Amino acid sequence: MKLALKLAYKNLIGAGLRTWLNVIVLSFSFVLIIAAKGILVGWDRQAKLDMTNWEIGGGQYWNINYDPYDAFTLEDAHAPVPSQLGADIEAGDMIPVLIAQGTIYPEGRMQSILLKGIDPDQTILELPTRKLDTLVGATPVIIGSNMARANKLEVGDYVTIRWRDANGTFDATDICITEIFSTNVPTVDLAQVWLPMDSLQSMLLLSGEATLLTFRDREKPRDEIANWKLMSYKALVQDIEEMIKTKSVGQSIFYTILLLLALLAIFDTQVLSIFRRQKEIGTYVALGYTRREVVGLFTIEGGMHAVLAAVVGALYGIPLLIWFARTGITLGVTSADYGFAIADTMYPVYSGTLVIGTTLVVLLTTTIVSYWPSRKIARMNPTEALRGRLQ
């Protein structure tokens, strides 16, 4: 085996430019596959982290009537906070959130919004709810940067909102923007106004009621509660995971085509090499090599393209990927353009499993492609091969 490796290496180096062209093309496949996968892994990690910090915590209880994709359910999606959760709420490990439909009138315009009540003293989510505990001449509220930009609102602005209470009566009041926060999670930003929980409960005549409850610890066992649906952390991030899988399939098609082009070049090289090196093959057999050993030699030569490609790819790929991981990749869009958590700048994540797995896949496929045309050697007549003619 050691002799075969040395001989295969010398044959590859002796092939000159043809070998290096194949190696360079194959190295592109290495680097692009790792880079593309790294972006998806980074996106997945960043999106889940942002959603955890800004919206879902460690999981939630939803009122049985609540459907975040159906605004018509909000009218009935509220109930008194379960008494068995009182200890968690008092300890700050769970926060109730009340959601209702409303309308805002910035600069005389009208826009439908969601009114969300939350405890100003909560510490589970990164929302700057402390700003809700501010003395102003109206109800203090906080909004996201996308909401502020869409409605041309700034900190200190007063604006009118309208809602309908539990009895079906419309009412209105003025609010004051006390803080504008920036987040990558549009589901806590777009067309939403955050108010103190007590204020919204009083406005809606729903004292002590909530639409959902967000808890901190995702590992703590949770019991099912009547009229409340337990939404685990895994269930809440399922949408982003499905999106990542969809993108992953699209990328797989792209780099599979790229890899096939590189493998096609190696296949052609192997076929041409066997055709041109008939006398050499016959000499190997005449010197005592078995047909199986000769096939193995040519297969090793083909597979060694992947080894050289990994080395060449590492020379320019490692600095490039490290630079991408540090500086990130700016997409030129915001999370509002997509409707789900995505940062303006993505930071790829490259794990050892990703790099090693990609290397093994490329090495295996290259070896298989190299073996395929090499099988013809087993059917060669040594005498005819020495004459330079295939059987």
N, C-alpha and C positions, 0 to 999 in steps of 0.2 A: 504493500500500500504506500509506503514511504517513497519507494522508487517511482511508483505511478504518479504520485503528487509532484515530485520533482520534474518528471518528464512532461507532465501536463502543463506545469508552469512555464517550462522552457519553450514548449510548443506555442503557448499563448503569446509570450513575449516575442517570440520569433515571428509571429503573424503580423506584428507591427500595428499599423494604423487601423486595420480592420478590427482587431481586438479592442483597441482603445475607443473606437467609435461605438461599439456595442456596449462597452463598460460605461461610457459617459451617458448614453441614452438610458441605460438601466439605472444608473445612479439618480437620474432625474426622477424616475419612478419612485425610488426609495424616499427621496426628500419630499416630493409632493404628497405621497401617501401619508407620511408621518406628519407633515405640516397640516394637511386637511383634517386628519383625525384629531390632531392636537387642538385645532380651532373648535371642533365640536365638543371635545371633552372640556375645554375651557369655558365654552358657552354654557354647557350643561351645569357645571359647577357654579359658575357665576350667577346664572339665572335662579338656581335653587337657593343659593345663599341670599340673594336679594329678596326673593319671595318670602323666605323664612324671616328675614330681618324686618321686612316692611309690611307683610300681610298675614301670613298663615302661622307664624310662630312654630310650635311643635305639633300643631293640629287644631281642630276646631269641632265644636258642636254646632250644628245648624238646626234651626227650627224646622220642623217636618214640612212646613209649607214653603220654605225658602228655596228658590232656584235662581242662582246668579245670572242665568241666561234668559230669564223671563221676568221682566219688570212688573208684570201684572200680578205676580205672586206677592209682591212686597206689602200690599194692603193687608194681607192676612198673615204675613210671615213674622209674627212676634208673639211672645208669651212670657209670663213671669219667669224670672231666673230660677232654676231649680234650687231648692233649699239645700240639697246635698252638696252643692258646689260652693256654698257660701264660705267655707273655710279656705278653699283655694283662692277665692276672690279677695278675701280679707288679707291673705298672705301675699297678694300680688302675683300669684302664679297663674291667674286666669283673669281675663278682662271681657266684660260683656260689650257688645257693639249693637246699636240699634240703627236700622236702615229704613229710610222712607223716601218716597218720591217728592220732589219739589221743583220749583222754578226760580231762576235768578234773573234779575233785570239789570244787567250792566249797560250803562249809557243808553237807557231806553230800549234796549234789545231784550229779547226773551229767549231763555235756553233752559231746557229740561236738565235737571241735575239729580244726584243722589245726596240726601242729607244723612250723614253718618255721625252718630253720637258715640263718644268714647271718654273714658275717665282721663282727665288731665294728668293724673299722677301715675299712670301706667308706665311700666318699664320693659314690657315684653317686646313691643315694636319700636322701631326707630323713628316713628312719627314724632315731630317736635310738639307733643301735646302739652308740654309745660306752658306754651304760649297761649293755651286756652284758658289759663288761669290769670288773665290779664284784665285789669279794670279799664274799660273804655266806655264810650257813650252808647254802645250797642252790644249785641251778642258777639263775643269774640269767636273767630273762626280761623282755621288754617286751610290752605289750599296748595296743590302741587304747581310746579312751574309751568307745565303744559296747560293746565286749567287757567292759570293767570295769563299766559301768553295768548290763549285763544280768546279770552274775554277782556284783554287789556286792563288787567287789575294789578295793583301794586299794594305793598304793605301800607296800611293806614287808610286805604280806601273804604268808603262806606257804600253799601249797595243793598238793595231790597230783595228779599226772598219771600216766596209764597209756598204754602203747603196745605194739606188737608188733614185735619185731626181724626181721631178715632171715631168721632160722631159724624164724619163726613162734612164738617164745616170748614170752609176755606179761611185761612188767616194769613197775615203777612207781618213782617218785622224787618228792621234794618240790622245788618251785620257789619262787623268791622274786620278787615283782614289784618291779623296780627303777625302772621308768618307765612312765607312762601317757601316750601321745601322742594328739593330736587331729588328725584328718584328714578330708577330704571323700571319700576313696576307700574304700568299704566292703570292697573285695577285699583290703585289707591290714589290716583291722580286725576285722570280724565273725567270731566264733568262731575266732580265730587267736591263737597264742602264738609269739612270735619268740624263738629261743634262739641261743646261739653255735654256729657251724657245727661246730666240733670236738666240742662236747658232743653235738649231735644225731647226728653221724656215729658217735660212739662208742656212743651209746644204741641205734642201729639196726644196729650192726655193718656199716656201709657206709663204711668209711674211703676218703676220696678221691673219693666219688661225689656226684652232684648230680642234681636234677630239671630245673632250668633255669639258664641263664646270662644275666644282664642286662648289656648293654654300654652305654657312655656315648655314643659318637659315632654318630648316626643316618646321617650322610652317608658314612661310611667304607664302602667296598665290603667285603662279607662273602662268604666262600666257603661252599658247602654242605659239610656234614660228615656222614659216615655215621652213621646211628642218631640223628641230631639234626635237628630241623626248624627252619629259619631263619624267624623271625617278624619281619618288618620293622615299623618304627614305624607305617606306614600300615595294615598288617594288624591291629595291636594296637588301634588307635583306630577301627577300622571299625564296631564295635558302637555307640560313642557317636555316630558320624556318621550311622548308620542311624536312631538314635533322634531325632537332631536333624531329619533329613529327615521323619520321621513327624510330629513336632510341627509342622514347617513347613507340611506339607500341611493339617493341621487349622486352623492359624492362617490360611492362605490362604483357606480356605472362609469363615472368619469375616469377614475384611476385604473379601473379594469381595462378600459380601452387603451390607456397609456401603457399599461404593463404588457398588454397583448402586442402592441406595436414593437416594444423592446424584445419580447420573446420571439416574435416573427423574425426579427433581424438575427437573433441567435440561431433559430432553426435553419434559416437560409445559410448562415455561416457554417453550421454543422454539415448540411447536405453538400455544400461546395467543398468543404474540407475533406469529406470522405471521398468525393469524386476525384479530387486532385491528389490525394495521398494514397492511392491504391497500392503503389509499389511499397510505400512505407508500411502499410498494413500487412502486405504479404511478407515483408521482411520480419515484422514482429512475430508472425505465426511461424515462419521458418526458423527463427531463433528459439522457439519453444514456448512462446506465448499461446495460451489457449484463446479460442475465439471469445470466450466470456471475459477474459482479462483485457483483450483489445477493446471490446465494447465498453468495459468499465473505464478504460483509459480515456476514450473519447467522451464518455459521459462526465467524467471528472473534469475534463477540459471545459465542457460546456457549463457545468455547475460552478467552475471557478470564475466564470464571468461575474456571477452574483457576489462572490467574495471580493473580487477586485472592485466591483461597483460599490459595495458597502464601504470599502476603504476610501475610494475617491469621493463618494457621497459624504462621508464623514469630514473630509478635508474642508469642503465648502458648506456642507449642510449644518454642522454643529454650530459654527459662528453665526450663520444666518438664523437658525431656529432659536438660539439663545437671544439674539437681538430682537426677534419677534416677540419672544416671551416677556422681555423686559419693557419694550416700547408699546406692545399691543398693535392691533390692526384696527384703524379707524374706518368705520363703515360709511360715515357721512349721513346716517339716518338716526332717528331716535326710536325709543320703544313705542312711542305713540304711532309711528308709521306701521308697526307690525301688530300691535295689540297685545303683545305678551312681553315678558321680561327679557330685555336685551340691552346691554350697555352700548353707549356710543362707541367705545373702544373695547375690543375683545382681547383678552390675554390668553393665548394658547397654553395648554398644559400638556407636557410630554412626559409620559410615564415610562419606566423601564419595560413594563409589559407591552406597551405600544411599540417601542423601538425593537425589542427582541422579537415580538410577534410578527411585525412587518418583515424583518430580516429573514425569519424562518420561512414565511410564506413565499417570499421572492426566491429564496434559495431552493425551496422544494419545487416550485413551478419551473424554475430555470433548469433544474436537474432533470425533471420529467421531459421537458421540451428537448433537452440535449440527448436523452436516452432514445427518444422516438426514432430519429433517423439513424442512430448508431446501431439499431437492431439489424440493419441491412448487412453489417459486417459479419454477423454470424452465418449468413448464407453465402459468403464469398468463398470461392475456391482459391487456396493460397497460390497455386501455380499460375492461375489466370491473373491474380492480383499482382504477382511479381512482374508479369508482362504488362501491367497497367490496364487490364481489361476486367470489367465486372462480369460476373456470370450471367 
